[in-house]
Amino acid sequence: MTDGTAETSSYIDDIREQPAALRRQADAPLPSAFGDIDLRDHDRIVLTGMGSSDYAAIPIERALGAVGLPVVRLDAGQLLDVPQRVTNRTLLWATSQSGRSGEVAALRDVLSGSNKPALTIATTDDTTSPLAEMADVVLELHSGPEATVSTKSYLNTLAAQHRALAVMTGAAVGPIDDDIRRIADEVADLLAEWPDADAFAEQAWNAPRARFAYIGIGDDAATALTGALITKESSKVPVEGFVGGAFRHGPYELAGPGLTAVLFGPGGQDDPFLPGLARDLTASGSTVLTVGPRAYAGTTLLATPDRDSALARLAVGSVRTQLLTLAFARATGEVAGRFRFGQKVTAAL
């Protein structure tokens, strides 16, 4: 398969480099300071970032909340608006691939005095960035330079944060590192296959009143929201991202012929939202895809590993979505990953 209009884009190079980036993360030692952090010492845990760096924290937010810890995820713009959410007893965990995005960098000046956190963790690829300089502990991504839309930096954020969380919660990091290496192999296998979605993308884009929704549950909400973001960035297709049952509350009126809905989750009947939504959307005449290990009834499957690893499902599902953006770029005549108006690092507030 050729990459069509996307052949000139370094976006493809970043996609292809993801297995190597994941292996670098799995092989890198974590800062020993993570072993000294007691998450219960803090009045709250604030997770922050912008765009995909914010969405990548959804699994961490859910994991911390599930054990009763006082965690909140706020994008850095919201945190700048009300910095009083951070106190001198707060653990702040901020994520930015560059460490230089406008809102995240501005936190350094805003969070001081009584708003200075007790502990700041920075997840970044640039250990000399403003974010790294304000941090007590730096979690390095090891994703390497990234030319355009977030790909390997996003996968490595997922991997790095799962590793750090394991140490802070007293779990063994070795099995996670082994899982990351296995995921790298699974991503490499998928990229060697390079599945062709051109016919699907062409039909979806050229449908009368074409419209698009990505809908995810649980940890997979991170893939839905990030997938919608990078699809807009890379192929200029206007996709909305939704979490859980939110699509039913208003946006459901978009259902019917011309709607393409992509559902992100573990599949089957084990969640309260997506099986029924899949049934109703297909009955309405919408086109529905499942990204997960098993298809929801009546949908077409873009498969992720069918094993007990949420991280594998998220990582391979994200790569599935990246490949879908390339097909959409060919359908729209865009060079995948090329920015028209923005740039890689959004420094402006």
N, C-alpha and C positions, 0 to 999 in steps of 0.2 A: 504494500500500500504506500502511495506517496502522500506527502503532507500538504500538497496543494498550495494554496495561498499562504499557508503558515510556514513554508520552507525557509523563508528568510528570517524567521523569528527565533531569537535565542531562548524564547519561552520553551521550545522543544528541547533545547540542550539542558535547561534546568529540570524539565520533567525526566529526562533520561538519566540524570545524575543522582536521582533520589535514592536508589539502593546504596550507592557508595556513601552518600551523606548519612543515611540511617546507620550504616556499619560504623562510621566514624563516631557517631553518638554513642552507640553501644560499647565501643572500645575505650571511650574517654572516661577517666576517673571522675567521680563526682567530688565537689568540695567536701572536705571532712566536716565542715561546719554544719552540714545538714544533720549529722548525727547528734548534734547538741541542741537542736531546736525542739522545744516542747510546745506543740501547737496549743495546748490548753493554758499556756501562760498569758494568752492575749485576750483582750476584751472582744476582739473580732478579727477576722481574716478578710482582707479586702483584696480581691483579684481584679486587676485592671490592665487595659491595653486598648488598642483601636483596631477595628476591622477583624481580620482573621486572627490576630493576636489576642483579641478579646474572646472570640468564639472558641479558640483552642482551649480556653480555661473551663469550658462547660463541664467536661468530665471531672476535672479537679473540684469544681464547685459542688457537683453532685456527690462525689466521694466523701468530701469533708462534711457536707450536710447530712449524709447518711449515718455518720457516727456522732451526730449531735453537736458538731462544732459550729460556732457562730460565724458563718461565711457569707459574704455577699460579693457578687460580681457586678462591677460597674465599669462602663467604658471610661477612658481617661478624661473625655470631655465632660461627662457628668461629674466625675470626681473633682475636676477643676472648678465646676460650678458650685459645688458644696464640699469644700475640702474639710469641713468640720466632721465629716463622716470618719475621718482618720484622727485618732487620738495618740497620746504618747504610750498607750498600751496596745496599739494595733500592730498586727503583722501585715505589711503591704507586700503583695507579690505582683510585680509589674512586668509585662512582657512587650517587647518590641524587637523585631529582627534586627533593625538598624540601631536601635537605642536612641534614635534621633528624631522620631516622629514628633510633630509639634506639641501635641497635648501631653505626651509622656515626658518629653524634655522639660516642659513647663512645670511639671510637678516638683521638680527640684527646688524651684523658687517659692512655690506655694506652700509646700509641706514643711513648715518650720515652727519653732516655738511649741505651743501646746498641740499643734497639728503634726509635729514630727513623729513618724511612726517609731515604735520600739524596735522594730526590725524590718528591713527592706530586702526583699529578694528580687533580683533582676534576671529575667530570662532574655538573653540577647546573643547575637552572633558577634557583636563588636564590643570587646572588653575595654575599649578606650572611649566609649560613647558617654554622653551625659547620663544616660540611665545607669550604666555600669558604675560611673563615678559616684552616684548617690546611694549605691547599694551597699549593704553589709555582706551579702553573699551573692555571687554572680554564678548563674547557671548558664554555661556557654552552650550554644546550639550546635556548633561544629557543622553547620550546614554549608558554609562557604559562600562566596559571592553569588548573588542572585540578581539577574539582569532585569527582571520584569515582574509579572504577577507572582504572588506567593505560591510556591509549590514545595520545594524541599525545606524551606524554612518552616512551613506549616507542619509538615510531617515530623520534622525534628523537634518542633515545639511540643507536639503531642508526646513524642518519645521521651524527651528530656524531663518534662513535667511528671510523667508517670514514674520515671526513675527517682526523681527527687521526692515525690510523694511517698513512695515505698520506704525510703530511708526515714523520713520524718514520722511515719506511722509505725515504724518498727518492723516492717516487712523486709524480706530478703530481696535485694536488687538483682541478684544473679539470674533468677528465672525470667525477670523482665528483660534483662540484656539478651538472654537467649531467644526470647520471643521477638525482640526487635531484629535480631539477625535473621530469624526465620521470616519475618515480615519483609525484610530487605530482599530475600530470595523470592518471595511471592510477588513483590512489586516488579522485580526483574523479569520473572516469568510472564507477567501480564504485559510488560513493555515489549518483550520479545514477540509476543503474539500480536500486539498493537491492533486490537479489535476495531473493525470498521463500523462506524455509526453514521456514515454519510447519508444513506438513504433515509434513516430515521430523522436526522437533523433537517434535511432538505424538506421532507414532508411536514415536519412540525413548524418550521419557519414560514413555509408558504401556505399554511392553512388559513382560511378566512378568519380574520380577527384573531390572529395567533396571540396566545398569551401563555405564560409559563409560571409554574409554582414548584418550589422544592420544599418538602415537608419532612421533618425528622422528629423522632421521639428520643427521650433519654439522652445518652451520650451522642447519639447520631444527629441530634439537633446541631451539633458543631459542624458536621459535614454538610447539612442542608444550608445553614447560614453562610458558611464559607464558600460552598459551591455556588450559591446564588451570587455572592460577591464576585468571585473570580470569573463567572460566566459573563456578568456585566462588563467587567474590566477587559477580559481577553477577547470576547467575541461581539460585544455590544448588543447582546440579547437581553431584554429587560425581564429578568427573573426576580420574583419575590421569594424570600425565604420565610418559613413559618416553623413554629415549635409546637409539636403535639396537636391538640385539638383546636389551636387558634384559627386554622383555616376555615373551620365551620362557622366562625363568628364574623360574618360579613363577606369575606373573600369567596365563600362557597358559591355566591351568585355568579362567579366567573366560570362555573362548571359548564360542560357541554362541548359540542364539537369546536375544535380550535384550541382547547386548553390541553397543554401537556403538563402533567403532574409527575414529579419524581419523588418517590417515597423512600426515606432512609430509615432503616431499622432492622431488627433481627429477623423479621419475617414471621410467617405463621400467625397463630391466634393468640400470642402471648402479650399483647398490649391492648389497651382499651380504646385506641383511636384509629390506627391505620387500617386494620382489616375491614372495618365498616366503611371507612372513607374510600378505600380502594373499590369496594363493592358499589358504593353509590356513584363514584366518579365514572367507573366503567359503564354503569347503567345510563349515565347522562350522555354518553358519547365522547367523553374525554379520553385522551391517550394517557395511559398510566404505566410508569416504569417502577420497578423495585430495585434499589441498590442495597444488597444485603445477602446473607447466605441462602435465604429461601424467599420465594416470591409470595406476595400477597395474592389471594385468589383473583384471577382474571387479568393479571398484570404480566408484563415482560420483565425478565430478570437480567440485571447486570450483576453477576455473582461476585461476592466477597468470600473469604475463607470461612468454611463451615466448621469452626472449632471454637473452643472456649477461650476466646481472646477478643475482648471488645476493642483493644488497640489495633489488632489486625483488621477488624471490620472497618474501623474508622480510617485507617491508613489506606487500605486497598480501595475502599469506597471513595476516598478523596482522589486517588489516582484515576479511578473510573470516571469521575466527574471532570478531571482535567482533560482526559481524552475526549469526553463529550464536548468540551469547549472548543477543541480543535475542529470537530465536525461542524459545530455551529458557526465557527469562523469561516469555514469553506462555504457554508450555506449563505452567509451574509456578505461574503466577498471581502472580509476583513483579514488583516495580517494578525494572527492570534498573538495576544499579549502586547501589541503595540498601543501605547498610550496616545490619545489624541490631545488631551487637555491637562492631564495630571503628570505625575512622575513616580518613580519607584518609591522614594521616601517623601511622604506628605509632611513637609515641615511647617506649612502655613496653618495658622489657627483659624 
